Amino acid sequence: MTGLNKKSIEDIEVGGKRVLVRCDFNVPISGGVISDDKRIVESLPTIKYLLSKGAKVVLCSHLGRPKGEFNMKYSLAPVATRLSELLGIPVAMAKDVIGEDAQAKAAALKDGEVLLIENVRFHAEEEKNDKTFAKALASLAEIYVNDAFGTAHRAHASTAGVAEFLPAVCGYLIQKEISIMGGALENPKRPFTAILGGAKVSDKIGVIKSLLDKVDILVIGGGMAYTFVKALGGNVGDSICEHDKFDLAKELVYKAITKGVRIMLPIDTVVADQFAADAKASLTPTYSIPEGLQGMDIGPNTIEIFSNAIKSSATVIWNGPMGVFEFENFAKGTEAIAKAVAESGAVSIIGGGDSAAAVEKLGFADKMTHISTGGGASLEFLEGLELPGIACLQDK
Ligand code: AMP
């Protein structure tokens, strides 16, 4: 599924209509204060477009994990205040989700006005994709817009169920995800390189299998590389390693060879005597890591080889760190790969999560073509799975 054929807000008449928009306002809030409003800022283009067309905008989102109960610790009220500052107009806040207050405030909206209803996860029915709850949500509006890519891989009432009762289209955020990631998968500029890292092979089996049908080069770093190295006969010492995945790793390497995909594994590794930020670091070949030591990051020769492959690519997709980047001493590999991707001149797609955080921390965000707003969702999208929050939208 690439979703390239889905209708967006520009393909539907919204003027004078009540429009329910599923946003991702799952922002960090402590003591009522929002410490990072990035997700709110990112939602503005869709909201502004709808307002400029004279729509009556009803916004909804989840925030945290309130476990299906009203818990004001997870209230979206601070988001309404911040949104109002950013939009320069009042943003009404409903006291409930589908209750009397939300219904009355939605009904009272005039063209060009905005309402935010409470956290959809105050109802356990949200995550159960309960039909009655979805219908009640839908009754607040005449059109549904999904703009929350981070939850598009979940079939919840506000991310998918509601589309059964309303014409459903995507907002600009989801449209961008679909057009850039879907475009790269369907018709990539070549050479097309995927860089995969992170802790475990088992989390990425689906995406590796799917990408092997599409890419020219597959770069494997991070903890997952050691399962491949050990499966191929190397010694990885105490490195993180999935012993039950050796056959699978060999099968993936074999698939790469038969498909003509160049598969690249680390050749040198920064190792440590313990899993700690201040652990003593040294360098060894990746295929002969001594017992008592564990791989924490890719080494300088690997950085050079991986970087050269990235620089020769026309499209790069990256998901997962090259090492334990949370510890400064073991972040060099991830940082170097972020730099190589940023400077490659290739169409560069960062698949959310840790790689996105690394790119942002290093100040390379504006050099990337696209940083996905959803870690789990982008992995499922790259795997070619059908995302319920996208599948439910109208086709063009
Ligand atoms: P994932 O969520 O699968 O993308 O994995 C991200 C995590 O993998 C990060 O927290 C990294 O610290 C961890 N990671 C990367 N390389 C290693 C490694 N060599 N050993 C242990 N953990 C690693």
Residues whose N, C-alpha, C, O or C-beta is under 5 A from the ligand:
A	BS01	AMP	G197 G198 A199 K200 D203 G222 G223 I240 G295 M296 D297 G320 P321 M322 G323 V324 F325 D354
